[in-house]
Amino acid sequence: MFREAIKQLQQWKAMPGRKPLILRGARQVGKTWLLKEFGRLHYSSCAYVSMDENQRMEEVFREAFDIDRIIAMIEIEVGFKIDPEHTLIIFDEIQEIPRALKSLKYFQENAPQYHIAAAGSLLGVALHQGTSFPVGKVDFCDLYPLTFREFLLACGEEQLLSVLDNNDFDIMHVFQSKYIDYLKYYYYVGGMPEAVVDFITKRDLKSVRAIQNKLLYAYENDLSKHAPGEIVTRIRMLWNSIPTQLAKENKKFLYGLIREGARAREYEVAITWLLDTGLVYKVNRVKKPDFPLRAYQDFSAFKLFVLDIGLLGAMARLNAKIILEGNRLFEEFKGALTEQYVLQQLLVDAENDIFYWTAENATAELDFLVQTEERIIPMEVKAEENLRAKSLRVFAEKYDMKEAVRVSMSDFRQQDWMINFPLYNIGNLTKYLEERKL
């Protein structure tokens, strides 16, 4: 299974001022596998050490941060000599031993010749910030569930992916039905590695759903384990309300849908916990499309999405039979799955800063505003082939935008003021815009 993030790891390895790396991500997105695969492909040896319930490593990091002593202890643990330039040292579950996390500072300052990569859950790493966290002494890489592009590759469809990556819209049109079929499977399976591998191996959607339910159960157990007891119930209520929130025409998060009379102050900490675990994505509203968008955020208005489209379908108990019912899947509960899908494909590009916009009188809403290094891209997402884009036109005229993007099931087409981009190729949208210098 190929993951695009391995390219970022290769860039990290080649950086002159390389610091110890922390690979962040929610549990079960494949952090451990990716680091081991990176070590296998790009180093002569890989010294893997898990910090989870490892009493020996707790003893190693309990004493002073003598790097030579730590390296000697790791060599005993893994059973071979570490070559500073040709061995990747992996600290897995690093959040379980806070002093191991802190040691990264001393590796960076006193022994930068070593290649150190650590994997940690977002929650665990976040809990240690401000105490033992090595601020400014580490590099970061974020890992998400598989994108649709990675899903195609995992399914053995290298040629279909090549057509997408070349933005060859004529050939895309010829094979549109194949792209749509795979997109339907991706909507159901999602991008969690265990679910994808199971799908590729068995092609059994019931088995996939069992894995997704297991993951959801494990996430809820994690919250119970780490969160303060007094807010666990609120976290679960908020988490379970997300499918209902997204099923509305207006997907702005409403506290009243968690329970009648709920107020923001009661659930702000719960949202923070879910963000820290990486289980939810928060998209804030902006008041106007000026650089930088972050300066115009309205923090009281936001949408919440979940980690993965497959998990969202499992939470909503989406029936597998819907895959056979034409294109209904893309319109399911007010197009929520399609917005979730688009967001997931956009998030993996670290340059994208993602928001949404609504008119002050609430007569128009733009699904996403994406800020890249060079531009702000207004984007309307259409779950079906309905090509009306009223809100997008209202926005473009109001702010005199020279370019706008509608993402839909229809083929690529370019109009004077708008580009229609195929839903299944959204992962290559920014590449297309950059190449055309629009």
Phi, psi and chi 1 to 4 in degrees:
 res  aa     phi    psi   chi1   chi2   chi3   chi4
   1 MET       -  123.0 -176.2 -177.4  -65.0      -
   2 PHE   -93.2  135.1  176.3   77.1      -      -
   3 ARG  -118.8  131.2  -58.6  -58.9  -51.6  -89.1
   4 GLU   -58.2  -29.5  -70.1  -78.7   -9.7      -
   5 ALA   -62.4  -18.3      -      -      -      -
   6 ILE   -64.8  -25.4 -154.6  164.3      -      -
   7 LYS   -65.9  -37.8  -63.5  177.2 -178.0  177.5
   8 GLN   -66.0  -36.7  -63.3  177.8   52.5      -
   9 LEU   -66.3  -37.7  -60.6 -177.5      -      -
  10 GLN   -64.0  -41.2  -70.3  173.7 -103.0      -
  11 GLN   -63.2  -40.3  -67.4  170.5   -1.4      -
  12 TRP   -60.7  -45.0  166.5   77.3      -      -
  13 LYS   -58.9  -37.1 -179.7 -174.2  178.7 -175.4
  14 ALA   -85.1   -7.4      -      -      -      -
  15 MET   -68.8  132.8  -74.5 -167.1  -38.6      -
  16 PRO   -61.8  -40.2  -21.1   32.3      -      -
  17 GLY   -99.0   36.3      -      -      -      -
  18 ARG   -55.8  134.2 -177.3 -165.7   61.8 -109.4
  19 LYS  -112.2  166.3  -57.8  173.8 -175.4  176.9
  20 PRO   -53.5  142.3  -28.0   36.2      -      -
  21 LEU  -106.0  137.8  177.2   82.4      -      -
  22 ILE  -112.6  119.0  -65.7 -179.8      -      -
  23 LEU   -91.3  113.2 -179.2   63.1      -      -
  24 ARG  -102.4  154.3  -60.0  178.4  -63.2 -170.5
  25 GLY   166.0  162.1      -      -      -      -
  26 ALA   -64.3  162.2      -      -      -      -
  27 ARG   -61.9  144.8  -70.9 -167.5 -178.5  -83.5
  28 GLN    72.0   18.6  -56.0  -59.6  -41.9      -
  29 VAL   -92.6   -0.7  -65.8      -      -      -
  30 GLY   102.4   24.4      -      -      -      -
  31 LYS   -63.2  -48.6  -61.8 -174.9  -63.5  -62.6
  32 THR   -62.3  -46.4  -59.4      -      -      -
  33 TRP   -59.6  -43.4  178.1   88.9      -      -
  34 LEU   -63.5  -44.2 -179.4   61.5      -      -
  35 LEU   -65.9  -40.4  -72.1 -177.5      -      -
  36 LYS   -64.9  -40.5  -74.2 -176.3  173.4 -179.9
  37 GLU   -65.6  -39.8 -177.1   72.4   -4.5      -
  38 PHE   -61.5  -44.3  175.9   54.4      -      -
  39 GLY   -63.4  -40.0      -      -      -      -
  40 ARG   -65.3  -40.0 -177.2 -178.5   71.2   83.4
  41 LEU   -83.9  -29.3  -66.3  174.2      -      -
  42 HIS  -124.0    6.8  -62.2  -76.7      -      -
  43 TYR  -136.2  159.3  -70.7   85.3      -      -
  44 SER   -72.9  -31.6  -59.9      -      -      -
  45 SER  -149.2  162.4   59.0      -      -      -
  46 CYS  -136.0  117.6 -177.3      -      -      -
  47 ALA   -97.4   97.9      -      -      -      -
  48 TYR   -97.2  126.5  172.6   81.4      -      -
  49 VAL  -132.5  120.8 -179.7      -      -      -
  50 SER   -92.1  133.2  174.6      -      -      -
  51 MET   -90.3   -4.4  -57.0  -64.1  172.5      -
  52 ASP   -72.6  116.4 -171.9   26.9      -      -
  53 GLU    50.9   40.4  -62.5 -175.7   -0.6      -
  54 ASN  -106.1   94.8 -169.1  -30.4      -      -
  55 GLN   -63.6  -36.5 -172.0   63.3   41.7      -
  56 ARG   -61.6  -43.8  -67.0 -174.5  -60.1  -84.3
  57 MET   -69.6  -32.1  -74.9  -61.4  106.7      -
  58 GLU   -59.2  -40.4  -75.4 -168.9   13.5      -
  59 GLU   -67.8  -40.3  -66.1  -64.6  -29.9      -
  60 VAL   -59.8  -44.5  167.3      -      -      -
  61 PHE   -90.3   -1.6  -71.1   99.6      -      -
  62 ARG   -72.8  -30.9 -176.1  168.7  -68.3  155.0
  63 GLU   -85.2 -173.9  -60.9 -178.8   28.4      -
  64 ALA   -60.5  156.0      -      -      -      -
  65 PHE   -84.2   69.1  -65.9  108.8      -      -
  66 ASP   -88.4  106.9 -178.8  -24.2      -      -
  67 ILE   -63.0  -39.9  -62.0  -59.9      -      -
  68 ASP   -60.9  -41.0  -70.0  -22.4      -      -
  69 ARG   -67.5  -42.7 -179.9 -173.3   64.7   81.4
  70 ILE   -61.4  -44.2  -68.5  173.8      -      -
  71 ILE   -62.6  -42.0  -69.6  -66.2      -      -
  72 ALA   -61.1  -39.8      -      -      -      -
  73 MET   -68.6  -37.2  -64.5  -60.8  100.3      -
  74 ILE   -67.0  -38.1  -68.2  173.3      -      -
  75 GLU   -60.7  -39.4  -71.5  175.3  -19.7      -
  76 ILE   -65.6  -41.1  -65.5  172.5      -      -
  77 GLU   -62.5  -43.0  178.9   79.8    2.0      -
  78 VAL   -93.2  -18.0  -60.7      -      -      -
  79 GLY    86.7   19.5      -      -      -      -
  80 PHE  -155.1  165.4   61.2   84.0      -      -
  81 LYS   -77.8  134.8 -171.7   75.6  173.9  173.4
  82 ILE   -89.8  126.0  -70.8  173.7      -      -
  83 ASP   -96.1  114.9 -179.3  -24.6      -      -
  84 PRO   -52.5  -35.2  -25.1   33.5      -      -
  85 GLU   -92.3  -18.8  -68.4  -59.1  -41.9      -
  86 HIS  -125.5    8.9  -60.4  100.4      -      -
  87 THR  -117.9  128.7  -60.2      -      -      -
  88 LEU   -91.2  122.3  176.5   64.8      -      -
  89 ILE   -97.1  120.7  -58.1  172.2      -      -
  90 ILE  -110.1  121.5  -60.1  174.1      -      -
  91 PHE  -102.2  103.4  -69.4  159.5      -      -
  92 ASP   -90.9  149.2 -160.7    8.5      -      -
  93 GLU    51.9   45.6  -59.4  -71.1   -4.3      -
  94 ILE   -64.0  -22.8 -166.6  169.2      -      -
  95 GLN   -66.5  -15.6   75.2  -78.3  -11.0      -
  96 GLU   -74.2  -20.3  -62.9  -62.0  -32.9      -
  97 ILE  -127.5   93.2  -58.6  179.9      -      -
  98 PRO   -52.9  -34.9  -27.6   35.5      -      -
  99 ARG   -71.9  -23.7  -75.7 -176.3   61.9   82.0
 100 ALA   -68.0  -39.7      -      -      -      -
 101 LEU   -61.4  -44.0 -171.5   61.6      -      -
 102 LYS   -65.3  -31.4 -173.3  175.3 -178.2  179.1
 103 SER   -62.5  -21.6   76.4      -      -      -
 104 LEU   -59.8  -32.2  -60.3 -177.2      -      -
 105 LYS   -59.1  -42.6  168.8 -174.2  175.7 -177.7
 106 TYR   -77.1  -30.8  -61.2   93.0      -      -
 107 PHE   -63.0  -42.0  -86.4  102.1      -      -
 108 GLN   -67.2  -41.4 -168.1  -86.9  -31.9      -
 109 GLU   -79.4  -39.5  -68.8  177.6  -13.7      -
 110 ASN  -110.4  -17.1  -56.0  -34.0      -      -
 111 ALA  -146.7   60.2      -      -      -      -
 112 PRO   -68.8   -8.6   26.1  -35.1      -      -
 113 GLN   -70.6  -20.1   68.7  -87.9   24.7      -
 114 TYR   -81.4  142.7  -70.3  102.3      -      -
 115 HIS   -96.6  101.4  -65.3 -127.7      -      -
 116 ILE  -110.9  125.4  -52.0  -77.1      -      -
 117 ALA  -127.3  127.8      -      -      -      -
 118 ALA  -117.2  144.1      -      -      -      -
 119 ALA  -113.8  135.8      -      -      -      -
 120 GLY  -153.7  147.2      -      -      -      -
 121 SER   -67.1  147.7   72.3      -      -      -
 122 LEU   -57.4  -40.1  -75.7  168.0      -      -
 123 LEU   -64.2  -48.9  175.5   59.6      -      -
 124 GLY   -62.6  -42.3      -      -      -      -
 125 VAL   -66.2  -41.2  171.2      -      -      -
 126 ALA   -63.8  -36.1      -      -      -      -
 127 LEU   -62.9  -26.5  -72.8  173.7      -      -
 128 HIS   -95.0   -3.7  -64.7  -59.4      -      -
 129 GLN   -65.6  138.6  -65.7 -152.3   29.6      -
 130 GLY    91.5  -15.3      -      -      -      -
 131 THR  -110.9  -78.0   53.0      -      -      -
 132 SER  -107.1    7.7   58.1      -      -      -
 133 PHE   -73.2  132.1 -165.8   81.7      -      -
 134 PRO   -80.6   72.2   29.6  -34.3      -      -
 135 VAL   -58.1  128.6  177.1      -      -      -
 136 GLY    78.0   -0.4      -      -      -      -
 137 LYS  -109.8    5.1  -56.4  -63.5 -178.6  179.2
 138 VAL  -135.6  156.5  -66.2      -      -      -
 139 ASP  -100.1  159.1  -65.7  -42.7      -      -
 140 PHE  -126.4  150.3  -69.7  103.9      -      -
 141 CYS  -142.0  133.7  177.9      -      -      -
 142 ASP  -104.9  137.7  -68.0  -45.1      -      -
 143 LEU  -117.5  132.3 -173.0   63.3      -      -
 144 TYR  -116.6  172.9  -60.9   94.0      -      -
 145 PRO   -58.5  163.7  -24.6   34.9      -      -
 146 LEU   -58.9  139.3  -85.1   77.2      -      -
 147 THR   -79.8  172.7   62.5      -      -      -
 148 PHE   -63.0  -36.9  179.2   60.0      -      -
 149 ARG   -61.8  -45.6  -64.7  175.9   64.7 -100.0
 150 GLU   -66.5  -34.0  -69.5  172.4  -37.4      -
 151 PHE   -63.5  -45.3  179.8   76.3      -      -
 152 LEU   -57.2  -44.4  -81.9  178.2      -      -
 153 LEU   -64.7  -41.7 -159.8   56.4      -      -
 154 ALA   -62.9  -30.0      -      -      -      -
 155 CYS   -82.4    2.5  -69.0      -      -      -
 156 GLY    82.3   18.5      -      -      -      -
 157 GLU  -101.6   59.6  -64.7  -70.2   -3.8      -
 158 GLU   -61.1  -37.9  -68.1   89.9  -11.5      -
 159 GLN   -70.7  -39.9  -70.2  178.1  -48.9      -
 160 LEU   -61.6  -40.0  -76.5  178.4      -      -
 161 LEU   -66.5  -39.6  177.4   60.0      -      -
 162 SER   -60.4  -39.1  177.1      -      -      -
 163 VAL   -62.3  -42.3  171.1      -      -      -
 164 LEU   -63.1  -47.8  -65.4 -176.7      -      -
 165 ASP   -65.8  -24.9  -73.2  -12.7      -      -
 166 ASN   -88.5   -0.6  -69.6  -32.7      -      -
 167 ASN    49.0   44.6  -78.2  -40.6      -      -
 168 ASP   -88.6   87.8 -167.9  -30.7      -      -
 169 PHE   -70.1  -26.9  -60.5  111.4      -      -
 170 ASP   -65.7  -45.4  -68.7  -25.3      -      -
 171 ILE   -70.8  -34.5  -62.8 -179.5      -      -
 172 MET   -56.6  -41.6  -80.7 -176.3 -139.3      -
 173 HIS   -61.9  -41.2  171.5   71.3      -      -
 174 VAL   -62.2  -39.4  174.2      -      -      -
 175 PHE  -105.9   23.6  -68.3   98.8      -      -
 176 GLN   -55.5  -41.1 -175.9 -173.7   51.0      -
 177 SER   -62.4  -35.1   61.0      -      -      -
 178 LYS   -68.5  -42.6  -69.2 -160.3   72.9  169.3
 179 TYR   -60.9  -41.8  -73.8  115.7      -      -
 180 ILE   -66.4  -39.8  -68.7  174.0      -      -
 181 ASP   -60.7  -45.8  -74.9  -16.1      -      -
 182 TYR   -67.0  -35.3  -86.3  110.4      -      -
 183 LEU   -64.1  -38.4 -165.6   55.3      -      -
 184 LYS   -60.4  -44.9  -72.1  178.8 -178.9  178.5
 185 TYR   -63.3  -39.5  -77.6  123.7      -      -
 186 TYR   -64.9  -39.5 -179.5   77.8      -      -
 187 TYR   -57.1  -38.5  -91.0   43.7      -      -
 188 TYR   -83.6  -45.9 -170.4   89.7      -      -
 189 VAL   -77.2  -39.5  175.6      -      -      -
 190 GLY    76.9 -160.8      -      -      -      -
 191 GLY  -120.6   12.3      -      -      -      -
 192 MET   -69.6  125.8  -61.0  -56.3  -70.5      -
 193 PRO   -52.5  -42.4  -28.4   36.1      -      -
 194 GLU   -62.9  -40.2 -173.4  178.8   -3.6      -
 195 ALA   -67.9  -40.3      -      -      -      -
 196 VAL   -64.5  -46.9  173.1      -      -      -
 197 VAL   -60.5  -41.7  169.9      -      -      -
 198 ASP   -63.0  -41.7 -172.1   82.3      -      -
 199 PHE   -63.6  -45.4  171.0   73.1      -      -
 200 ILE   -63.2  -38.4  -66.3  167.6      -      -
 201 THR   -75.5  -43.3  -54.3      -      -      -
 202 LYS  -110.9  -25.1  -58.1  176.1 -176.5  176.3
 203 ARG    53.4   39.4  -64.5  -77.8  170.1  149.2
 204 ASP  -118.0  106.1 -178.2  -10.6      -      -
 205 LEU   -69.9  -27.5  -64.9  179.1      -      -
 206 LYS   -65.3  -39.5  -73.3 -174.6  178.2  179.1
 207 SER   -65.3  -40.5  178.9      -      -      -
 208 VAL   -60.0  -45.8  167.7      -      -      -
 209 ARG   -63.4  -35.7  179.3   50.0   50.1   84.8
 210 ALA   -62.8  -39.7      -      -      -      -
 211 ILE   -66.4  -43.1  -72.3  170.7      -      -
 212 GLN   -61.6  -42.5  -68.3  166.0  -22.1      -
 213 ASN   -64.8  -36.2  -72.5  -27.4      -      -
 214 LYS   -64.6  -42.0 -178.7 -169.7   72.4  173.2
 215 LEU   -63.6  -43.4  -71.0  171.9      -      -
 216 LEU   -60.9  -41.2  -69.1  171.4      -      -
 217 TYR   -63.9  -41.7  179.3   74.6      -      -
 218 ALA   -65.1  -38.8      -      -      -      -
 219 TYR   -63.9  -42.2  -72.9  141.6      -      -
 220 GLU   -64.4  -36.8  -69.7 -154.4   21.7      -
 221 ASN   -65.4  -38.8  -82.8  -10.0      -      -
 222 ASP   -60.4  -42.3  -88.3   -5.1      -      -
 223 LEU   -63.2  -41.2  -68.0  169.7      -      -
 224 SER   -64.4  -34.0  -61.1      -      -      -
 225 LYS   -72.6  -41.0  174.6 -177.5  174.7 -177.4
 226 HIS   -99.7  -33.0  -67.3  -71.9      -      -
 227 ALA   -78.4  148.8      -      -      -      -
 228 PRO   -56.9  137.9  -23.3   33.1      -      -
 229 GLY   -53.8  -33.1      -      -      -      -
 230 GLU   -72.4  -13.9   64.3  -87.9   15.8      -
 231 ILE  -115.1   -0.5   66.3  167.2      -      -
 232 VAL   -58.8  -44.7  167.8      -      -      -
 233 THR   -62.2  -42.0  -60.7      -      -      -
 234 ARG   -64.8  -39.2  -88.0  173.8  -83.3  170.3
 235 ILE   -60.9  -45.7  -67.1  174.9      -      -
 236 ARG   -65.4  -41.5  -75.8 -179.0  171.3  170.6
 237 MET   -62.8  -43.0  -69.4  172.6   66.2      -
 238 LEU   -65.2  -47.5 -168.8  150.6      -      -
 239 TRP   -56.8  -46.0  166.4 -109.7      -      -
 240 ASN   -73.8  -13.8  -70.9  -38.9      -      -
 241 SER   -84.3  -11.9   80.6      -      -      -
 242 ILE   -61.0  -44.8  -66.8  178.6      -      -
 243 PRO   -57.0  -38.5  -26.8   36.2      -      -
 244 THR   -66.2  -40.6  -55.8      -      -      -
 245 GLN   -59.6  -43.2  -57.0  -81.4   -6.4      -
 246 LEU   -78.3  -15.0  -66.2  176.3      -      -
 247 ALA   -79.6   -8.1      -      -      -      -
 248 LYS   -76.6  155.7  -53.2 -168.7  -49.8  -51.6
 249 GLU   -61.6  -48.3 -165.3   71.1   48.6      -
 250 ASN   -94.8  114.1  178.1  -10.5      -      -
 251 LYS   -89.1   11.5  -65.5  173.4  175.7   55.1
 252 LYS   -56.2  135.8  174.6 -174.0  172.9 -177.0
 253 PHE   -69.5  128.7 -169.7   86.6      -      -
 254 LEU  -118.6  119.8  -60.8  176.9      -      -
 255 TYR   -63.7  -28.8  -69.0   96.0      -      -
 256 GLY   -65.0  -16.3      -      -      -      -
 257 LEU   -81.4  -14.9  -71.5 -178.9      -      -
 258 ILE   -72.2  -50.0  -57.2  174.2      -      -
 259 ARG  -161.9  154.8   64.3  169.4  179.7   80.4
 260 GLU   -61.4  131.2 -170.7  175.3  -10.6      -
 261 GLY    84.5    2.4      -      -      -      -
 262 ALA   -64.6  145.6      -      -      -      -
 263 ARG  -122.8  155.1  -64.1  -71.1 -179.1  -93.1
 264 ALA   -56.9  -43.7      -      -      -      -
 265 ARG   -61.4  -24.0   64.1  177.6  178.9  -85.2
 266 GLU   -76.6  -23.2  -60.4  174.8  -83.0      -
 267 TYR  -121.2    1.9  -71.2   92.0      -      -
 268 GLU   -62.4  -41.6  -74.0  172.2  -16.0      -
 269 VAL   -66.6  -36.8  175.0      -      -      -
 270 ALA   -62.6  -42.1      -      -      -      -
 271 ILE   -62.7  -42.8  -70.3  176.6      -      -
 272 THR   -58.9  -42.6  -60.7      -      -      -
 273 TRP   -62.9  -43.5  -88.5   84.3      -      -
 274 LEU   -66.5  -36.1  -73.2  170.1      -      -
 275 LEU   -65.2  -41.6  -70.9  169.7      -      -
 276 ASP   -67.3  -28.4  -75.9  -15.3      -      -
 277 THR   -79.7  -14.2   60.4      -      -      -
 278 GLY    80.8   11.2      -      -      -      -
 279 LEU   -82.0  -18.2  -68.1 -176.2      -      -
 280 VAL  -132.1  154.3  -59.6      -      -      -
 281 TYR  -114.7  136.6  -52.8  131.7      -      -
 282 LYS  -111.6  127.0 -172.2  179.1 -176.1 -175.8
 283 VAL  -117.3  111.3  179.1      -      -      -
 284 ASN   -85.2  152.8  -77.3  -25.0      -      -
 285 ARG   -77.8  146.5  174.8 -178.9  176.5  -93.1
 286 VAL  -118.4  151.7  -69.9      -      -      -
 287 LYS   -86.1  -28.4  -61.6  175.0 -179.0  177.6
 288 LYS  -156.8  156.9   63.0  177.2 -177.5  175.2
 289 PRO   -91.9   63.3   33.6  -35.0      -      -
 290 ASP  -112.2  152.9  -75.0  -10.2      -      -
 291 PHE   -73.5  139.1  -87.0   98.2      -      -
 292 PRO   -82.2  146.3   32.3  -33.5      -      -
 293 LEU   -59.3  -31.6  -72.1  177.0      -      -
 294 ARG   -59.8  -25.8  -75.1 -177.8  175.3  -90.8
 295 ALA   -73.1  -13.1      -      -      -      -
 296 TYR  -118.7   25.3  -58.3   97.7      -      -
 297 GLN   -71.9  144.3  -66.7 -179.8   86.1      -
 298 ASP  -107.8  100.9  175.0    3.8      -      -
 299 PHE   -70.8  -12.4  -68.9  100.4      -      -
 300 SER   -86.0  -10.0   66.2      -      -      -
 301 ALA  -124.6  122.1      -      -      -      -
 302 PHE  -157.4  164.8   58.0   88.9      -      -
 303 LYS  -118.5  143.7  -62.5 -172.2  -79.6 -169.1
 304 LEU  -113.0  130.5  -75.2 -174.4      -      -
 305 PHE  -118.8  165.4  -63.5   87.2      -      -
 306 VAL   -99.3  174.8  -60.6      -      -      -
 307 LEU   -56.9  -39.5  167.5   67.2      -      -
 308 ASP  -148.6  141.9  175.0   66.0      -      -
 309 ILE   -64.0  -35.6 -171.7  170.9      -      -
 310 GLY   -66.0  -38.8      -      -      -      -
 311 LEU   -68.5  -36.0  -64.7 -179.0      -      -
 312 LEU   -61.8  -42.9  176.5   58.8      -      -
 313 GLY   -62.9  -37.7      -      -      -      -
 314 ALA   -67.5  -40.4      -      -      -      -
 315 MET   -62.8  -36.4  -67.9  170.8   73.0      -
 316 ALA   -86.5   -1.2      -      -      -      -
 317 ARG    56.3   45.7  -60.6 -170.5  178.1 -178.2
 318 LEU   -67.6  127.0 -166.9   68.8      -      -
 319 ASN   -78.3  136.9 -166.2  -52.7      -      -
 320 ALA   -62.4  -24.6      -      -      -      -
 321 LYS   -62.3  -21.6  -69.1  179.9 -179.1  177.8
 322 ILE   -65.2  -20.6 -161.3  171.1      -      -
 323 ILE   -61.5  -29.1  -71.1  177.1      -      -
 324 LEU   -85.8   -8.5  -56.4  174.6      -      -
 325 GLU   -95.4   67.8  -61.4  177.9   11.6      -
 326 GLY    56.8 -135.1      -      -      -      -
 327 ASN  -104.7   21.2  -71.5  -18.2      -      -
 328 ARG   -59.7  -31.6 -178.5 -173.6  155.0 -158.6
 329 LEU   -55.1  -37.6  176.5   63.6      -      -
 330 PHE   -71.4  -18.7  -57.3  115.5      -      -
 331 GLU  -101.4   -1.9  -56.1  168.7   32.0      -
 332 GLU   -58.1  144.0 -167.9   65.2   14.9      -
 333 PHE    24.6   73.2   57.0  106.8      -      -
 334 LYS    59.9   32.6  -56.3  -65.1 -176.3 -177.5
 335 GLY    73.4   15.5      -      -      -      -
 336 ALA   -60.7  -40.6      -      -      -      -
 337 LEU   -62.3  -37.1  -72.6  172.5      -      -
 338 THR   -70.3  -40.7  -61.1      -      -      -
 339 GLU   -63.5  -42.4  -81.7 -163.0   45.4      -
 340 GLN   -58.0  -45.4  168.9   78.4   41.7      -
 341 TYR   -59.9  -50.0  161.9   77.4      -      -
 342 VAL   -61.5  -44.7  169.7      -      -      -
 343 LEU   -58.6  -44.6  177.2   64.3      -      -
 344 GLN   -60.1  -37.4  -98.9 -177.6 -101.9      -
 345 GLN   -73.0  -30.4  -46.9  -43.8  -59.8      -
 346 LEU   -79.3  -33.0  -65.5  172.4      -      -
 347 LEU   -63.4  -31.2  -85.2  171.1      -      -
 348 VAL   -67.4  -19.2  -64.7      -      -      -
 349 ASP   -87.6  109.5 -173.2  -19.0      -      -
 350 ALA   -61.1  -20.3      -      -      -      -
 351 GLU   -75.4  -19.4  -68.9 -176.1    4.7      -
 352 ASN   -79.4  125.3  -69.8  -19.6      -      -
 353 ASP  -111.1  120.7 -145.0    3.1      -      -
 354 ILE  -116.3  130.3  -54.8  167.5      -      -
 355 PHE  -139.8 -175.6  -56.3   87.3      -      -
 356 TYR  -138.7  169.9   79.9  102.2      -      -
 357 TRP  -136.6  141.8  170.5   86.1      -      -
 358 THR  -133.5  147.2   56.2      -      -      -
 359 ALA   -66.7  153.0      -      -      -      -
 360 GLU   -59.6  -33.0  -66.4  -63.0  -24.6      -
 361 ASN   -91.1    7.9   56.4    8.9      -      -
 362 ALA    62.4   23.1      -      -      -      -
 363 THR   -88.5  -11.5   55.5      -      -      -
 364 ALA  -145.7  144.7      -      -      -      -
 365 GLU  -139.3  134.8  175.9  174.4  -31.1      -
 366 LEU  -106.8  126.2 -156.3   57.3      -      -
 367 ASP   -61.2  -44.9  -60.8  -54.3      -      -
 368 PHE  -143.6  144.5  -62.9  112.1      -      -
 369 LEU  -119.0  119.5  -90.5 -178.4      -      -
 370 VAL  -112.9  119.9 -176.8      -      -      -
 371 GLN   -99.0  123.0  178.7 -177.9  -47.1      -
 372 THR  -105.9 -171.6   67.7      -      -      -
 373 GLU   -63.9  -30.8  -74.9 -171.1   -7.9      -
 374 GLU  -109.9  -19.2  -61.8 -178.8   -1.9      -
 375 ARG  -153.3  166.5   57.9  171.8   58.3   82.9
 376 ILE  -112.6  124.6  -68.9  173.0      -      -
 377 ILE  -108.5  110.2  -53.4  167.8      -      -
 378 PRO   -76.8  134.3   23.2  -26.0      -      -
 379 MET  -137.5  127.1 -173.2 -179.9  -60.5      -
 380 GLU  -112.2  132.0 -172.4  163.7    8.5      -
 381 VAL  -104.5  124.1  175.6      -      -      -
 382 LYS  -113.2  120.4  -69.4  -65.7 -176.6 -177.6
 383 ALA   -72.9  -24.9      -      -      -      -
 384 GLU  -118.9 -162.9   67.8  -72.7  -15.8      -
 385 GLU   -94.8   14.0  -67.5 -164.1   43.3      -
 386 ASN   -67.6  116.5  177.6   -8.6      -      -
 387 LEU   -97.9   13.3  -63.6 -174.1      -      -
 388 ARG   -71.2  139.1  -69.4  175.9  -62.3  171.9
 389 ALA  -138.7   58.8      -      -      -      -
 390 LYS   -61.6  -47.8  -66.8 -179.2 -179.6  178.1
 391 SER   -63.4  -39.1  -67.6      -      -      -
 392 LEU   -63.4  -41.0 -169.8   60.0      -      -
 393 ARG   -66.9  -42.9 -176.6  177.9  -74.7  -81.8
 394 VAL   -56.6  -45.7  166.9      -      -      -
 395 PHE   -65.0  -47.1  179.6   87.2      -      -
 396 ALA   -62.0  -39.8      -      -      -      -
 397 GLU   -72.5  -39.7  -69.1  176.5   -7.7      -
 398 LYS   -62.9  -40.1  178.6  179.0  176.8   65.0
 399 TYR  -110.5   12.8  -65.9  106.0      -      -
 400 ASP    50.6   49.2 -168.0   26.7      -      -
 401 MET   -79.6  133.8  -58.4  -64.3  -70.4      -
 402 LYS   -85.1  -16.8  -56.7  -57.2 -179.0 -173.8
 403 GLU  -141.9  144.9   61.1 -177.7   17.5      -
 404 ALA  -149.1  153.8      -      -      -      -
 405 VAL  -127.3  128.4  175.5      -      -      -
 406 ARG  -110.2  126.0  176.6 -177.1   58.1 -150.5
 407 VAL  -102.7  125.0 -176.2      -      -      -
 408 SER  -152.8  179.4   78.7      -      -      -
 409 MET   -76.9   -8.4  -66.6  -62.6  -66.5      -
 410 SER   -79.5  166.7  -67.1      -      -      -
 411 ASP   -67.8  165.1  -70.6  -26.6      -      -
 412 PHE   -62.4  137.1  171.6   85.2      -      -
 413 ARG  -155.6  149.7   70.1 -171.6   61.0  165.0
 414 GLN  -120.3  125.8 -172.5  163.2  -12.2      -
 415 GLN  -110.3  179.5  -61.1  171.8 -144.2      -
 416 ASP   -57.4  -41.8  -68.7  -20.4      -      -
 417 TRP  -116.1   -2.8   65.8  -78.6      -      -
 418 MET  -148.6  146.5 -179.6 -176.7   67.6      -
 419 ILE  -111.5  131.2  -63.6  169.3      -      -
 420 ASN   -96.1  120.0 -173.3   86.0      -      -
 421 PHE  -113.6  133.9 -146.7   74.9      -      -
 422 PRO   -61.6  136.9  -20.4   31.6      -      -
 423 LEU   -55.9  -40.4 -167.6   60.5      -      -
 424 TYR   -74.7   -6.2   44.8   80.0      -      -
 425 ASN  -115.9   17.1 -163.6   31.5      -      -
 426 ILE   -57.5  -27.1 -174.6   63.9      -      -
 427 GLY   -64.2  -15.8      -      -      -      -
 428 ASN  -111.2   13.8  -75.0  -51.3      -      -
 429 LEU   -63.3  -52.1  172.0   63.3      -      -
 430 THR   -63.7  -34.9   53.0      -      -      -
 431 LYS   -61.4  -43.4  175.5 -176.4  175.0 -177.7
 432 TYR   -62.0  -45.9  170.4   81.7      -      -
 433 LEU   -64.4  -38.7  -65.9  176.5      -      -
 434 GLU   -67.8  -40.1  -73.2  168.6    3.4      -
 435 GLU   -66.6  -34.4  -72.7  176.1  -12.0      -
 436 ARG   -88.9   -6.8  -58.1  -55.9 -171.3  -84.2
 437 LYS    53.1   42.4  -61.2  -64.7 -178.4 -175.7
 438 LEU   -75.4      -  -67.4  177.0      -      -
